[in-house]
Structure formats: structure tokens, C-alpha cells
Amino acid sequence: MTNRLESRAILRNARTSAQKARLVCDLVRGKTVEEATYILRHTPRKAAKMVGKLLASAVANAENNQSLSDVGSFRIATIFADEGPTMKRIMPRAKGRADHIRKRTAHITLVIAK
């Protein structure tokens, strides 16, 4: 952390692919906390709900851990989604074959700063 005020939150093993989570991350990158909350509330994607909760967690971290009160003036400094572990499953198919199903996960990191 640098000399500016920062707070961060990390969501690990989110049950969405990193590619889908990145679409939502791109919507709110660089926005203020209030703007981002509004955008996420009106975005019809599963990852938007996850990122909204993550943003609320980062705000709560700033208020409780660093005793900051004017969190509304904070901006989303950094937000990114990395790939998490992939759960591998098998679905039986005809004639004794099997299809492989990859259930992807993501690690989403969000940093708010003044």
C-alpha cells in the first residue's frame, strides 16, 4: 500500500468464469463507490451481484479497519478477475462415452482508494 488511503476485498472461488467476471469488472473500473453501486444494482449478470457484495465488503473494511467515515468519495482504484481452480466433472453420453464438464471459478480482487 502507498501513502494514500486504500481498502481492499478479495472474493475467492466465485462460481463464475473469470471471463464473465471481467465483463462486470470493466463496467465499474475507475468509478466512484456510489456510481459503481448503482451500475452493479442495475446490471443483469450473476457476477454483478458478486462484485456488488465485494464492493460493500471493501467499503466496510475501510470503515471498520481504518476508521474512515467519508467512504463515498472513494473510487475503485483496481479491480480484476483471475482464474480460480476448475472443478472437473463427467457427464455420461450415449454408447459408453463421456463428456468432460469444466466448472470454472474466479478470484475477484477489488481495491478502493481516495
C-alpha contacts under 8 A as a table, 3 or more apart, distances in Angstrom:
res1	aa1	res2	aa2	distance
1	M	4	R	7.70
1	M	6	E	7.15
2	T	5	L	7.75
4	R	113	A	7.07
4	R	114	K	6.69
5	L	113	A	5.57
5	L	114	K	5.67
6	E	62	A	7.41
6	E	111	V	6.76
6	E	112	I	5.66
6	E	113	A	4.32
6	E	114	K	6.78
7	S	58	A	5.92
7	S	59	V	7.35
7	S	61	N	6.34
7	S	62	A	5.29
7	S	111	V	5.72
7	S	112	I	5.41
7	S	113	A	6.49
8	R	58	A	5.15
8	R	61	N	7.24
8	R	62	A	7.96
8	R	109	T	7.43
8	R	110	L	5.61
8	R	111	V	4.24
8	R	112	I	6.18
9	A	54	L	6.32
9	A	55	L	7.50
9	A	57	S	6.31
9	A	58	A	4.96
9	A	61	N	7.67
9	A	109	T	6.13
9	A	110	L	5.50
9	A	111	V	6.61
10	I	54	L	7.14
10	I	107	H	7.14
10	I	108	I	5.77
10	I	109	T	4.50
10	I	110	L	6.32
11	L	14	A	6.50
11	L	54	L	6.78
11	L	107	H	5.64
11	L	108	I	5.09
11	L	109	T	6.41
12	R	84	G	7.41
12	R	106	A	6.58
12	R	107	H	4.36
12	R	108	I	6.43
13	N	84	G	5.79
13	N	85	P	7.18
13	N	105	T	5.21
13	N	106	A	5.29
13	N	107	H	5.58
14	A	17	S	7.98
14	A	50	M	7.86
14	A	84	G	7.95
14	A	105	T	5.31
14	A	106	A	5.08
14	A	107	H	6.26
14	A	108	I	7.57
15	R	103	K	7.90
15	R	104	R	6.76
15	R	105	T	4.84
15	R	106	A	6.76
16	T	20	K	6.74
16	T	21	A	6.78
16	T	46	K	7.92
16	T	47	A	6.93
16	T	104	R	6.19
16	T	105	T	5.17
16	T	106	A	6.18
17	S	20	K	5.42
17	S	21	A	6.35
17	S	83	E	7.20
17	S	104	R	5.08
17	S	105	T	5.17
17	S	106	A	5.66
18	A	21	A	4.97
18	A	22	R	6.02
18	A	81	A	5.52
18	A	82	D	5.76
18	A	83	E	5.31
18	A	84	G	7.79
18	A	104	R	7.78
18	A	105	T	6.73
18	A	106	A	4.88
18	A	107	H	7.50
19	Q	22	R	5.24
19	Q	23	L	6.81
19	Q	81	A	7.87
20	K	23	L	5.43
20	K	24	V	7.14
20	K	47	A	7.11
21	A	24	V	5.41
21	A	25	C	6.30
21	A	47	A	5.46
21	A	48	A	7.87
21	A	81	A	6.24
21	A	106	A	7.55
21	A	108	I	7.74
22	R	25	C	4.80
22	R	26	D	6.08
22	R	80	F	6.67
22	R	81	A	5.75
23	L	26	D	5.38
23	L	27	L	6.80
24	V	27	L	5.24
24	V	28	V	7.03
24	V	45	R	7.86
24	V	47	A	6.55
24	V	48	A	5.97
24	V	51	V	7.74
25	C	28	V	5.68
25	C	29	R	6.13
25	C	51	V	7.71
25	C	79	I	6.15
25	C	80	F	6.34
25	C	81	A	7.50
26	D	29	R	5.46
27	L	39	I	7.72
28	V	31	K	5.49
28	V	35	E	7.94
28	V	36	A	5.26
28	V	39	I	7.27
28	V	40	L	7.83
28	V	76	I	7.40
29	R	76	I	5.90
29	R	77	A	7.11
29	R	78	T	6.83
29	R	79	I	6.33
30	G	75	R	6.13
30	G	76	I	5.07
30	G	77	A	5.87
30	G	78	T	7.58
31	K	35	E	6.01
31	K	36	A	5.80
31	K	75	R	5.60
31	K	76	I	5.75
32	T	35	E	5.23
32	T	36	A	6.06
32	T	72	G	7.42
32	T	73	S	6.73
32	T	74	F	5.84
32	T	75	R	4.12
32	T	76	I	6.17
33	V	36	A	5.19
33	V	37	T	6.08
33	V	55	L	7.73
33	V	71	V	7.78
33	V	72	G	5.98
33	V	73	S	7.19
33	V	74	F	5.94
33	V	75	R	5.64
33	V	76	I	6.67
33	V	112	I	7.97
34	E	37	T	5.17
34	E	38	Y	6.33
34	E	72	G	6.37
35	E	38	Y	5.21
35	E	39	I	6.22
36	A	39	I	5.05
36	A	40	L	6.01
37	T	40	L	5.23
37	T	41	R	6.07
37	T	52	G	6.42
37	T	55	L	7.70
38	Y	41	R	5.21
38	Y	42	H	6.51
39	I	42	H	5.39
39	I	43	T	6.19
40	L	43	T	5.15
40	L	48	A	5.29
40	L	49	K	6.86
40	L	51	V	7.47
40	L	52	G	5.92
41	R	48	A	7.38
41	R	49	K	7.33
41	R	52	G	7.30
43	T	48	A	6.19
44	P	48	A	7.13
45	R	48	A	5.27
45	R	49	K	7.20
46	K	49	K	5.73
46	K	50	M	6.95
47	A	50	M	5.03
47	A	51	V	6.13
48	A	51	V	5.13
48	A	52	G	5.97
49	K	52	G	5.02
49	K	53	K	6.35
50	M	53	K	5.29
50	M	54	L	6.23
51	V	54	L	4.82
51	V	55	L	6.05
51	V	108	I	7.85
52	G	55	L	5.10
52	G	56	A	6.31
53	K	56	A	5.05
53	K	57	S	6.19
54	L	57	S	4.98
54	L	58	A	6.28
54	L	110	L	7.22
55	L	58	A	5.10
55	L	59	V	6.27
55	L	110	L	7.06
56	A	59	V	5.11
56	A	60	A	6.16
57	S	60	A	5.00
57	S	61	N	6.08
58	A	61	N	4.97
58	A	62	A	6.28
58	A	110	L	7.33
58	A	111	V	7.16
58	A	112	I	6.94
59	V	62	A	5.12
59	V	63	E	6.30
59	V	71	V	6.62
59	V	112	I	7.74
60	A	63	E	5.06
60	A	64	N	5.97
61	N	64	N	5.33
61	N	65	N	5.37
61	N	66	Q	7.26
62	A	65	N	5.73
62	A	66	Q	5.30
62	A	67	S	6.68
62	A	68	L	5.87
62	A	71	V	7.30
63	E	66	Q	5.94
63	E	67	S	4.94
63	E	68	L	4.71
63	E	69	S	5.99
63	E	71	V	7.30
64	N	67	S	5.34
64	N	68	L	7.38
68	L	71	V	6.64
70	D	73	S	6.19
70	D	74	F	7.87
71	V	74	F	5.38
73	S	114	K	6.69
74	F	112	I	6.13
74	F	113	A	5.37
74	F	114	K	4.62
75	R	112	I	5.45
75	R	113	A	5.54
75	R	114	K	6.20
76	I	79	I	7.03
76	I	110	L	7.26
76	I	111	V	5.99
76	I	112	I	4.42
76	I	113	A	6.43
77	A	110	L	7.87
77	A	111	V	5.59
77	A	112	I	5.21
77	A	113	A	5.70
78	T	109	T	7.71
78	T	110	L	5.74
78	T	111	V	4.97
78	T	112	I	6.93
79	I	108	I	7.32
79	I	109	T	5.56
79	I	110	L	4.39
79	I	111	V	6.28
80	F	108	I	5.84
80	F	109	T	5.55
80	F	110	L	6.80
81	A	106	A	6.28
81	A	107	H	5.59
81	A	108	I	4.35
81	A	109	T	6.40
82	D	106	A	5.61
82	D	107	H	5.14
82	D	108	I	6.40
83	E	104	R	7.76
83	E	105	T	6.29
83	E	106	A	4.56
83	E	107	H	6.08
84	G	104	R	7.10
84	G	105	T	4.80
84	G	106	A	4.35
84	G	107	H	5.56
85	P	104	R	6.78
85	P	105	T	5.90
85	P	106	A	7.51
86	T	102	R	6.23
86	T	103	K	5.63
86	T	104	R	4.58
86	T	105	T	5.98
87	M	102	R	5.86
87	M	103	K	4.97
87	M	104	R	6.38
87	M	105	T	7.99
88	K	100	H	7.05
88	K	101	I	5.92
88	K	102	R	4.91
88	K	103	K	6.30
89	R	100	H	5.94
89	R	101	I	4.96
89	R	102	R	6.35
89	R	103	K	7.53
90	I	98	A	6.26
90	I	99	D	5.67
90	I	100	H	4.72
90	I	101	I	5.72
91	M	98	A	5.61
91	M	99	D	5.17
91	M	100	H	6.42
91	M	101	I	6.99
92	P	96	G	7.16
92	P	97	R	6.29
92	P	98	A	4.58
92	P	99	D	6.42
93	R	96	G	6.32
93	R	97	R	5.09
93	R	98	A	5.11
93	R	99	D	6.68
94	A	97	R	5.89
94	A	98	A	7.93
